[in-house]
Amino acid sequence: MLFSRHRNLKLTALIMDIVLILCLTAVFAGIYVEFGNILFLQKEKEHQRLIQNMAAMIDDFITREIRQVKLVMPFVDNFSDEDGTGNPWKDIPFLQSFFKTDTRLMVQHIYFSNNHTESARNIDLSKSRPAASIIRAQERQTDILMPIHTSLITGKDCIGFAFPFRSDIFVAELDINGIFDLINRTELLDLYREAVILLLKPDSGEILFRSSRDKYPFGEFSPQGQKIRLENKDYYHAEKILTELNIQLVVLTPERYYLENFDPIKRYLIFLMIIIWGFYIFRGIWTNKSFYIPLSDFLISIKADPMADVSIGSAYLEWMSFEKIYNNALGEIKKVSNDLRLSEEKYRTLVNLAPDGICITSFKGDILFFNDTFKKMFRHPEQDLKNKQIQDLYLYPETDRPRLLDRLLYSGIVKNYDLVLVDASGSKVYTSSSHAIISYEGQKCIETIVSDITTEKEREKEILYLKTYLDNIINSMPSMLITIDPEGRVTQWNTAAIKAVKKNAGDIIGQKLWDISPYFAKYEGEINMIFETRRPKIFHRELLSNGEDRYFNVTLFPLISNGIEGIALRADDITEIDKREQQLRQSQKMELVGTLAGGLAHDFNNVLTGIIGTVSLMQFEIQNDGTIQTDELVKYLATMEKTGQRAADIIRRLLTLSRRQAPLFRIINLNTAVRNVMDICKNSFDKSIELNPVPMEETAPANADQSQIEQVLLNLFMNACHAMTIMKEKKDPWGGKLTVSMEKRVVGDIFCNTHPEAEKGEYWMLTVADTGVGMEASEIEKIFHPFFTTKGPDQGTGLGMTMVHTILMQHQGFIDIFSRKGIGTTVNVYLPVAGEMAVQKDGCEKSDIIKGSGLILVVDDEEMVRMTAGRMLEKCGYDVISAEDGEEGVRVFKENQDQIRAVVLDMVMPKMSGKDAFIRMAEIDPNVKVILVSGFRQDERVREVLELGVKKFIQKPYTMEKLSRTVNDVL
């Protein structure tokens, strides 16, 4: 009944109370039994202690008496008691007899108090029980305690002691009653009232002593520790055998003694159980009256009329509150029921107005309910839909319906399930449906919400087509295109990128960009910065080496679309464009050199005039005077050296402008570049042009290629020069003022907004201003277009400003141009500020000649150079041999390799170049020490030879001091 489906609350509570009372009764019974066992064990321990105490007391009695007998022994041979005084055993009240035996166990002499007769002589003890003890005492010569026996002397039960003394054995016999008196006198019997103490003979069961006058047949005793019944009384008994005395000690304890402590516990437990039973009976009556009866009245009332107010009539606050709350809730239910009815009407209206189709079907598929949207979606008449099953609308009912039911029964609800249905005309209707199991009209049904997604499906096809089309476009692009997410993982990678990196797209998508190839690692910091600033970044002429050197313009720009953020990397291959650009740049350099040729020739003629004029003066003085004064000779030589250095400097600058090489970026001083170009312009420009450089006191460090920066400045200076001369009208005055200045500018957000190429930070602003013809705004817009020029025919190619713009982009810089027609033009060039420059060494070398010794080989195709270098080395203490080309130099080196300490080798020679000659010499002697000499600057060709193992490089012309120091450094 307790676990039946329809339970009775009152009966359940009664059963639970009874079960609880029975459990408590079982617990109390267990407690009673457990405590009883504990008390019983305590009594058993007390009985064992009683036996132990009795045994110990008997042992003490025997020990005390035997000591007194041993004290008598020394006096027994001389004992004489005629007057009855001085009896040596008068303090031994239980001594029955004391006699001496010989080795045959014959009694020789008996000592009695007040007995001097010899009638007890020659008694034979060999057949008696003490015989074994006497013999053992003789053999061991030690004291022996004899078990209880009947004395042959007195005929009484006694215990004996055998003492070896000299050659005899003395035997003392004590009356057993002495032990009995001792037991009677002790307080042990008072401590264990009701207990009976017995001393028995173990073999016969004869009772020697009992503490009670009642008779106890020992043969009826049960095993020790068990209950026995004697003369209508129940006893528990314990026993101990006193082996040496051959006595059995037995203690009998009445059962009543064991149970005397059980009664209070039993009374307390019974009393407690009566209280508990009474409490539960009272609680049952009270619960029935205060809870079950009002509850029954409440149930009867609501069964009669569920919507009627209830009156329970109980005096308890809880029932009164329940009655009030229930009646209030009933009022709310009536109100909510009315609202629910109105809401249901609204719900039906909303369902019919819902944009999605809604229907309710049975599990068999019968359509039980549908809204207007559902009817319009499939264009069936209402009566036709009521007569159909939902699977009749499925395009694939054999597969779609069972699969849907399986998922629905498994999870109870199915969302966003794609179904292809058909309308009344047989057309496909693509739907996204949601299904749930509900209760409808008393049965489990399926509620379905259907959304028509036919239009979306068609759009998906279009989107897929567009995506494929865009992928084809992206993969057809010659430029690398890579997109990454904010974590740096690659999301898209086109065919050009796959070919450039030579990895499969499947191995790349999802990896971090900088982990794919070392080429992309340097952009990690820039990518993180773009995510923060949302500004694009362009890198010009980036080298990608993957089997061959290719140059790319790399653009990084942020992406954001529909909440998807990322960065796109586009890399355009400009290798071929760069080659053509280098050719155009070289062509433009040659144009500049041609433009400057007149001025350079004039400057170079001035230098030659100084040298040739000084030589003619020296020849004149020698021819006319025969000698030259020392101070005059020093002055002439100083003039020739100075003009020679000036000629070398002109050639160096000309080579700097005209050479063709890859950009060499390093920290340079922009002030130095400005001075170099200004020095060229001083003698090349028309004298009507006033050069006005505004010097800058501090060093201007920038990470740049100095030759390209000088080319930029020369282009700007040349344009300014033309604007103030050849581009002017005939009526306008010839010439003008060219001002060059530089300052540091800090670029902020406002400046960056108007200059997309700029980034926040510090820039050097180098300004070139002229007072020339100026330009219109429309001309400024085209100034950077290739082949666009404002000059007249045959006055320019239109490539100068294009080269300027390209070079500045490669240097992360930019340019601003301000101009007004008839007033002039101001050009501002911006270059990023670099770190501190290293301290430049003083260009003036020490003039000390460093001497040495050994054989030096000089290889040069110019006889004058060979002779001059040989004479310099001989003056420094070296032996010199020479060769006029590379082949002869190799042959001479091979013949004298053991003596040659160093080789001074020209780079450009006929038959065999200096590079090839060095390679052949290194094959002969890998440790050969070579100094490379050339009239060209230290460019890529020179660095290539130095990387092969050449020790030093000297540029022509060189001095004796520089040559001696270089040879010394090599050696």
Helices and strands as residue ranges (DSSP letters): H 9-72, G 73-78, E 95-101, E 107-111, H 131-140, E 144-150, E 157-165, E 168-175, H 177-185, H 188-191, E 196-200, E 207-210, G 218-220, E 227-230, E 233-242, E 247-254, H 255-259, H 262-287, I 288-292, H 293-304, H 317-353, E 357-361, E 367-370, H 372-378, H 382-387, G 390-393, H 397-411, E 413-422, E 428-440, E 443-452, H 454-476, E 480-484, E 490-493, H 495-501, H 505-508, H 513-516, H 518-521, H 524-533, E 537-545, E 549-561, E 564-573, H 575-625, H 630-658, E 666-669, H 670-684, E 689-693, E 701-704, H 706-723, E 736-747, H 749-754, E 761-770, H 777-781, H 800-810, E 814-820, E 824-832, E 855-859, H 863-875, E 879-883, H 886-895, E 900-906, H 914-924, E 930-934, H 940-948, E 952-955, H 960-970
